[in-house]
Amino acid sequence: MDDRSQTRREMHQVLNGDGERPAPSLGITRRTFLHRSLLAGAGLGIGTHGWFPLINTVDLAFGASEFKFAWISDTHLYPKSVNTRFVDTAVRAVKEVQAMSPPADFLIVGGDIGQLGDPVELELGAEILKEVTIKKLYIPGEHDWYLDMGVAWEKLYGHSPWAMDHKGVRFIGLDTVSRAPDFWTIKKMTPKERMGHMAVLDGSVAGAWAGVGRDQLAWLDRALADWPKDKPVVLFSHNPLWEYYAPWNFWVRDWREVHEILKPFSNVTNVHGHVHQVLYNEIGKMRSIGMLATSWPWPYPPQGVPALSPCQTRVDPGDPYDGVGWSRLTMTTKNAVDNEYVMWRKDVIGEAPWDSGCGDNNNQILSPRLADQIWPHYGAYK
């Protein structure tokens, strides 16, 4: 057996065990629904009700639940003088969150508010989000950070990581973007050049920049030390806390260390942005939900998607509302996180093999080797 195969086998044994899965009491549905408020024949005046959902499908179909919260991320705003397309979709999502009835308990903003970290972009995001009157919590994205190394972000949105207990659930917000290895100093890059490299999906200079870091791993361990092992934990992060596709930083390079900390807990859910797509996976006892962007959908990576993910159909590039959206999440009476993608399109889930990312190559490949090849001992940098 070669070294790569041996490493993968050991990782599988550590993280998954024999038949180990999330607690059987948990359940998650990847329901999607057509936002019907703009359809003709609804019996509502578009001028008055155009932003409001016609019905709340979760409440009607699935009965009472403990509480709901909302997620918006990856708005990728440009200044209005440059482009209003992403402003329009962000405004639409914010209006719909504010229209939730009953209101959500809180809103998580999952990073990449701006496109190039310009304070004008981040201030525009804060202005749009002012309309949401419920509690708001924030985690940064790489697009928010690398122009000024987070100065404008933290001034407007605060510091991460953070922890919050709410109705019997421990919610944790992690910073997975600020710990990139310093590739810019030796190259004498300007802040704009650095931001430009961080703003592309497959940038070769930045390498495997996504990580939690030793300091935050230690903080996470402390933040969970007093929490009962059978009570629910929900972690918010910009990047997935597992290895999905490292060349696009659809991971954190120290994800194995994260899972070791979470291993004693039987009810763990990770909600993340960055991937701009419908995505669901289970590793060990942790369930992971990938979130939509309000800006644009990313394609699925060449290796395909995890077997548990439904495939999102290809989008119409000429329709700015196609393949994008936000999420309503419900913490049910059984302490299960139930996600409902809110998308502004009719056909969401693809079943044909030619749908983007699907077909014969739709199994998860656990191969977090990119960072290890570049920096053999760099997994928990900083």
C-alpha positions, -999 to +999 in steps of 0.1 A: +000+000+000+015+034-010+018+063+014-012+082+000-035+052+003-023+045+038-029+081+049-064+080+034-072+048+052-060+062+085-080+093+080-111+073+072-107+052+104-102+082+126-130+104+113-156+078+102-150+047+123-169+016+115-204+026+107-201+059+126-227+084+116-244+115+130-268+108+159-298+089+145-322+114+161-309+140+137-326+147+104-320+172+077-339+178+045-326+197+016-360+211+006-362+238-019-391+259-028-402+282-056-405+318-044-440+324-057-445+360-047-439+373-081-460+348-101-491+360-118-524+348-105-513+348-069-540+372-059-516+397-044-506+431-057-470+430-068-464+466-059-474+459-023-464+423-017-437+417-043-409+409-018-430+388+005-434+350+004-468+338-005-468+310+021-444+297+047-440+262+035-421+250+065-447+260+090-476+247+070-461+213+061-440+204+091-457+219+121-442+237+151-405+240+157-384+256+184-369+284+164-356+296+130-326+315+119-315+328+085-283+328+065-271+353+038-236+352+024-213+358-006-230+389-018-198+401-035-208+437-037-192+462-059-197+499-054-230+510-070-210+531-095-195+498-109-223+473-108-257+471-092-265+435-102-252+420-069-267+449-049-301+440-063-299+404-053-285+412-018-314+437-013-339+411-023-325+385+001-325+410+030-361+420+023-372+384+023-354+377+056-370+407+072-404+395+059-402+361+076-432+354+097-427+347+125-394+365+124-362+345+126-344+347+159-312+359+143-294+363+109-259+349+102-239+368+075-214+343+062-187+364+046-177+378+013-199+408+017-176+428-006-158+417-038-124+434-034-124+444+003-130+480-005-144+499+025-170+513+001-182+478-006-182+468+031-201+500+041-226+493+013-232+459+028-237+474+063-262+498+048-282+471+031-282+449+062-295+477+084-330+468+072-328+435+091-339+444+126-333+410+142-300+401+158-271+398+133-239+379+136-210+379+112-180+359+100-156+371+074-147+359+039-114+362+021-129+389-002-136+410+029-101+407+044-070+409+022-071+445+010-063+459+045-060+426+065-094+429+081-092+464+094-124+477+077-142+444+083-136+443+121-145+480+124-179+474+108-187+438+117-167+428+148-142+401+156-143+363+152-143+337+166-174+340+188-197+317+207-234+322+216-258+299+235-294+302+223-323+280+234-302+250+242-278+252+213-242+264+213-236+284+181-200+291+171-187+315+145-152+307+131-128+328+111-114+305+083-100+331+061-075+354+079-047+328+084-032+325+049+005+320+048+023+353+039+030+349+002+029+387-004+058+402+015+086+384-004+069+393-036+065+429-025+029+430-035+007+460-029-025+456-009-045+456-042-022+430-057-026+408-026-064+412-027-064+405-064-047+371-058-071+363-030-102+372-051-098+344-076-111+309-071-080+289-082-052+314-074-019+296-076+001+322-056-021+321-025-021+283-024-040+266+004-049+297+023-080+285+042-074+274+077-085+277+113-051+280+129-036+268+162-048+297+182-084+293+171-083+255+174-073+260+211-101+286+214-126+261+199-115+234+224-121+258+253-154+271+239-168+235+239-152+223+272-182+230+293-208+219+268-226+185+272-215+160+246-251+152+236-263+187+232-264+204+197-234+223+184-238+245+152-206+259+137-207+287+111-177+291+088-170+306+055-151+276+042-162+240+046-147+223+077-138+193+056-118+186+024-142+191-005-118+205-032-086+219-019-074+237-052-104+261-048-100+263-010-133+244-006-118+232+028-097+243+057-062+228+056-064+218+093-099+202+090-087+170+106-077+189+138-112+205+138-129+171+136-107+157+164-120+185+187-156+178+176-153+140+178-168+136+214-200+155+204-229+135+189-249+164+174-227+187+153-237+207+122-215+229+101-231+256+080-207+273+055-206+296+026-179+300-001-190+272-024-220+291-038-240+259-044-263+233-030-241+209-010-245+184+018-221+159+033-215+138+064-181+130+079-180+111+111-206+126+134-207+160+117-232+171+091-222+199+067-245+222+047-231+243+019-250+276+013-260+295-018-246+329-027-268+359-036-242+368-063-236+338-086-233+300-084-199+283-087-196+252-107-191+218-090-154+208-090-140+182-114-142+154-089-179+159-085-199+162-054-204+140-022-228+111-027-252+127-003-255+159-022-283+165-047-270+182-078-280+218-086-291+222-122-271+244-145-281+280-144-290+306-170-261+330-171-284+357-186-307+356-155-291+373-125-316+356-102-309+321-114-290+297-092-286+321-063-304+327-030-303+324+008-314+300+035-340+296+063-328+271+089-349+255+116-337+240+149-365+215+154-380+201+186-357+171+180-327+194+180-321+187+143-311+215+119-334+216+089-323+237+060-345+253+033-328+268+004-346+299-008-339+301-046-355+323-072-360+297-098-384+269-107-361+239-113-334+235-086-323+199-082-309+180-112-315+143-117-301+139-152-264+128-155-255+158-176-264+182-148-234+202-137-211+182-114-232+150-115-230+118-133-207+089-126-182+110-107-203+121-078-185+105-048-165+123-022-127+119-025-110+124+008-076+136-003-064+166+017-029+164+003-023+198-014-012+217+017+008+188+030+028+187-002+035+224-001+040+227+037+045+193+053+040+206+088+018+236+081-016+222+087-023+243+117-005+275+107-004+304+130 
